């Protein structure tokens, strides 16, 4: 089995809690590991610096990880981007629950006491020392050199910059809430071949209901992200509404992908495809 090889270099800008782990799984069924550069989450700056210092990068077909826009500047030839956006309220709630499940996360000590007590979601949003949950999507997409803009106070100019980057450099901006549609469009654009998947890094239990007050606070802290998200959500919904054949393709893919998941063999197929790609 031959790996799927895109005709351009691709940068996957992984916005935290926007389906990235599931998407990594899909990429690795298409691209050999030797042709993927993974930006380290824990050592983001050092990882990007290491990428800059490498020799000719003709073997790197995909670079991916938590990073700001700008890594394409350090390829040996033109590179295009893909990313997924997520509804900002859902993303922040997911981020909070993710931290609660991960004692190794850098924010865990700030929101979980030694006795096991936890900070409320509302307090987390209002007092959390990270800017990842404050317009974190615009923050990454408005960057210029791969950094996360973590110290910057964002404004409408940053939103406009993020929109311009996406219009001019992104082959595909997916929406997590329209994940299957986004994958089909990526395949149409020649970015991926195999797109069946099983969900990764999702919460295994139900969480407490979130009050409308807390949701409003999250929105107030993510006003720019909401504008960005709504813009691209409208674009994808328009493409779906104007193309009956695409609607049928999405429904067919959802059925086939769901069937594999229910049969409990998707994990085996995923591992086999990755193994064949890396032969």
Secondary structure, DSSP 4 states (H G I P E B T S, - for coil): -PPP--SSEEEEE--TTSSHHHHHHHHHTTS-GGGEEEPPSTTHHHHHHHHHHSS--TT--EEEES--TTGGGGSSS-EEEEEEE--HHHHHHHHHHHHHH-TTSTTHHHHB-TTS-B--HHHHHHH-S-STTSSHHHHHHT-SSS---TTPPP-HHHHHHHHHHHHHHEEEEEEGGGHHHHHHHHHHTTS-S-------S--SS--PPPPHHHHHHHHHTTHHHHHHHHHHHHHHHHHHHT-HHHHHHHHHHHHHHHHHHHTT-HHHHHHHHHHHHT-
